[in-house]
Amino acid sequence: MNRFKILFVFLFAFVLFTFPISSESEKWKTCLRTHCISFQLPSNWYLTNRKSNGSSTKFDHFRTSPLKEVSGREIIPAIVVLFKESEKQQYLDPILFHLESKRYILVSNVKEYYNLQKLTEIKDKEVYQFLGMFGSFKDKEDTIVQHYITSTSEEFGFVIIVTCFESVYPQIEKDIKIFLNSLVYGKRVSPWNFVTVSEQLQKAKQLESNADTRLKTKKIEEISIALGELDDACELGSITACELFSNLMNVGR
């Protein structure tokens, strides 16, 4: 067994120990610059892909293992969290952003509108952080259901999309309720502060190098720190760090 395979055996054990496959919910947080979204997901959901350009966009993709329909066909539900900065770097109106970003979805049959995370109460008006919608659309003979949720903060917009075949949606309905009820937007306490892009990329390379050194130790505590460093390097724009972080989060799946 070569060094690469030995490393992944240790990582497999670490991931199983740290993220056990159970019905318990796990806390997640994804951040870009001064913005963060946190939520909970049952541990049968896992991060399969994380990408960031280090400045204006970030993309997280979560999924479950395949779910079986009555016919035996396997279906994979997905949750996507997207950070997107205004192209003109202007303040985004939450309602206009919600309406305009509907190009991300195909919902033609809206079943429900809802709001999440009450912020404050103004006389005769309630203000919420997230605007949500639940509906469906047809794909040949199948019906696809989607939750479409948006939020804004200054020049940043956030889009969250839950996609699943209607035939297996009852199997994840409780999971999605946990996810939606736990959604919270918050400002980052200590955001990154770089003067130049080159300084930011240099920091990303440094974090990636540190993580590589820690992973080679095969020590659980060092691997834990390495995952955090890779996550940070990914956010700062390192494509390789994003790929490695995503792959390591999927060890044993």
Disulfide bonds with the S-S distance in Angstrom:
Cys31-Cys36 2.03
Cys234-Cys242 2.05
